[in-house]
Every structure is written in C-alpha cells, then in structure tokens.
C-alpha cells in the first residue's frame, strides 16, 4: 500500500464518488427531481444561486455538484496515473475510456434536463453511467495491482470466455428493459411477485403493460440462472483459480441480492430505499463482470506474447 499510496487513495475516493453519482442519478429519477432546476443547465432555474428552494431542487443540484466534483477527481486521477503508471498496458486505455464516458454522461444529463426528462435519454444516461463507473473501478484495480497481475494472467477456456462476454452484454440489455418498464408506466401493473397478480390467481400477464413488467422479471431471472451456471462451471473446472472462483461466487451473491431487491421494490410499492439498493447492486454486479472482461483481455494479450516469443524462438533456431 505504501507504494503510490496517494494515487491509490485518490482512486478509491474517485470510484466511491462515481458510485454516489450513479445513486444520485437514480435518486433524481425515482423522486422525479429532474425538473428541480427547471430546463436550465448548468445553472439552476437560470440562477447561479437558486432563490426558490424545493426538495427537488436540492436533490437535482446536489447531484450536479457531486458529478462535477467527481469530474475533477477523475481528471486528477487520469493525469497522475498516466504519468506514474503509464507503462502498464491497461492504464492509458482505461484513463481515456473513463474520461470519455464521464463527459458523455454529463452531456446526457444536460440533455435530460433540456429536453424535458425524456425517458429514452434517462435510460441511456444510466447505462452510460454504468460504463463510466466500471471503467473507473477497473482503473482503480489496475492501480492497486501495479502491473503485477499482467505477468501471470488467469487462464480459462473459450467456453468460459463466451459466457462472461455474453453475460455482461446481456446484463447491459436487461438494464434497458428496466428503463422500458418505467417508460411504459408499468412499474406496479403486476402488484405481486413472482406472479403478476397472485391474489387474482394470475401468474402470467394479460396485456401489453403486464408483458413489459413480467418480461423484465423474466430477463432478470435469466441473469440469475446464467450466473449460477457460470459458478457451476468455475466450481467444477477452475476451483484452483481463486480469482475466478471468488469472483463467480461474488457475482452469484450479487445477482441473488439484485433479484431480492427487485422483488422488494414491487412488494414495498416502489420503496425508495429498495429502489436505490436495486440500482446499487446492479452497478456493483456490472463492475464485477467488467473485471472478468479485463481478465479475458489479459489472457489474450498473454497468448499473443506467447505466440510472438514462439515465432521468435523458431526463427532464431532456423537461422
């Protein structure tokens, strides 16, 4: 921890700050505070210091201030890590990606304000925020590793690579099915769980809005089954790879908590704490799955190096 201690502390603070930005965005959406500052951005109701204070204004303005603060933290983190650890293969790409998506996220947030909180823009905003958080989280991981993990990457087969790439793309798509539920005002059209209306004896949906709600539940259920299957593969064939094993266990625990939180959102009639927990857990799960993608990239880079070294040795032997 002593080596690059300040950089590591900054990385942790920036990552936690980005998580607060994600939750702040969810809070703005869940409390309908997106219009708290009117349609003006970056000012609030056209004022630098708002005069008419409302709860919605406080939530929206606080979210903007936290997002701006994290932007400055990320700028410092990018410059510091680039100059100090730029020799590590993953530092510069992650620095660029995290900066790009944080800026993109801020622009989408402005668009959501200016264009009257379009549900499409709000959904896209949360999705981009997930990528921004994941990239900052990965940058933090790489900073803490200090290049040590690249020397001996985790090695796994093509089947497992397929599942990890597939599941993260699918989870990202499921996030947007949740946005569709909100856009269609279908959050409580199925008031029970797991069936649509247990009291009425209806498990399956009967109209478009119920299909939207139950479709999102089914999509989330497949994530649970898929991650359970991945854990089974890892447990059976890769138990010695502790990074894979603990990561797969953590992913399954997170998806179990996510499904539970989703059920409680319905059963508590859109309770704000449950809704925020739902957003928090999916953010952590997406960040963890992104780390598996980083491991896949490391394996491919390792295999390329091995092939080059083999070709070089073969050429030297021939000559």
C-alpha positions, 0 to 999 in steps of 0.5 A, spaced: 500 500 500 505 504 501 507 504 494 503 510 490 499 510 496 496 517 494 494 515 487 491 509 490 487 513 495 485 518 490 482 512 486 478 509 491 475 516 493 474 517 485 470 510 484 466 511 491 464 518 488 462 515 481 458 510 485 454 516 489 453 519 482 450 513 479 445 513 486 444 520 485 442 519 478 437 514 480 435 518 486 433 524 481 429 519 477 425 515 482 423 522 486 422 525 479 427 531 481 429 532 474 425 538 473 428 541 480 432 546 476 427 547 471 430 546 463 436 550 465 443 547 465 448 548 468 445 553 472 439 552 476 432 555 474 437 560 470 440 562 477 447 561 479 444 561 486 437 558 486 432 563 490 426 558 490 428 552 494 424 545 493 426 538 495 427 537 488 431 542 487 436 540 492 436 533 490 437 535 482 443 540 484 446 536 489 447 531 484 450 536 479 455 538 484 457 531 486 458 529 478 462 535 477 466 534 483 467 527 481 469 530 474 475 533 477 477 527 481 477 523 475 481 528 471 486 528 477 486 521 477 487 520 469 493 525 469 497 522 475 496 515 473 498 516 466 504 519 468 506 514 474 503 508 471 503 509 464 507 503 462 502 498 464 498 496 458 491 497 461 492 504 464 492 509 458 486 505 455 482 505 461 484 513 463 481 515 456 475 510 456 473 513 463 474 520 461 470 519 455 464 516 458 464 521 464 463 527 459 458 523 455 454 522 461 454 529 463 452 531 456 446 526 457 444 529 463 444 536 460 440 533 455 435 530 460 434 536 463 433 540 456 429 536 453 424 535 458 426 528 462 425 524 456 425 517 458 429 514 452 435 519 454 434 517 462 435 510 460 441 511 456 444 516 461 444 510 466 447 505 462 452 510 460 453 511 467 454 504 468 460 504 463 463 510 466 463 507 473 466 500 471 471 503 467 473 507 473 473 501 478 477 497 473 482 503 473 482 503 480 484 495 480 489 496 475 492 501 480 492 497 486 495 491 482 501 495 479 502 491 473 503 485 477 497 481 475 499 482 467 505 477 468 501 471 470 494 472 467 488 467 469 487 462 464 480 459 462 477 456 456 473 459 450 467 456 453 468 460 459 470 466 455 463 466 451 459 466 457 462 472 461 462 476 454 455 474 453 453 475 460 455 482 461 452 484 454 446 481 456 446 484 463 447 491 459 440 489 455 436 487 461 438 494 464 434 497 458 428 493 459 428 496 466 428 503 463 422 500 458 418 498 464 418 505 467 417 508 460 411 504 459 408 506 466 408 499 468 412 499 474 406 496 479 401 493 473 403 486 476 402 488 484 405 481 486 411 477 485 413 472 482 406 472 479 403 478 476 397 478 480 397 472 485 391 474 489 387 474 482 390 467 481 394 470 475 401 468 474 402 470 467 400 477 464 394 479 460 396 485 456 401 489 453 403 493 460 403 486 464 408 483 458 413 489 459 413 488 467 413 480 467 418 480 461 423 484 465 422 479 471 423 474 466 430 477 463 432 478 470 431 471 472 435 469 466 441 473 469 440 469 475 440 462 472 446 464 467 450 466 473 449 460 477 451 456 471 457 460 470 459 458 478 457 451 476 462 451 471 468 455 475 466 450 481 467 444 477 473 446 472 477 452 475 476 451 483 484 452 483 483 459 480 481 463 486 480 469 482 475 466 478 472 462 483 471 468 488 469 472 483 463 467 480 461 466 487 461 474 488 457 475 482 452 469 484 451 473 491 450 479 487 445 477 482 441 473 488 441 480 492 439 484 485 433 479 484 431 480 492 431 487 491 427 487 485 422 483 488 422 488 494 421 494 490 414 491 487 412 488 494 414 495 498 410 499 492 416 502 489 420 503 496 425 508 495 430 505 499 429 498 495 429 502 489 436 505 490 439 498 493 436 495 486 440 500 482 446 499 487 447 492 486 446 492 479 452 497 478 456 493 483 454 486 479 456 490 472 463 492 475 464 485 477 463 482 470 467 488 467 473 485 471 472 478 468 472 482 461 479 485 463 481 478 465 479 475 458 483 481 455 489 479 459 489 472 457 489 474 450 494 479 450 498 473 454 497 468 448 499 473 443 506 474 447 506 467 447 505 466 440 510 472 438 516 469 443 514 462 439 515 465 432 521 468 435 524 462 438 523 458 431 526 463 427 532 464 431 533 456 431 532 456 423 537 461 422 
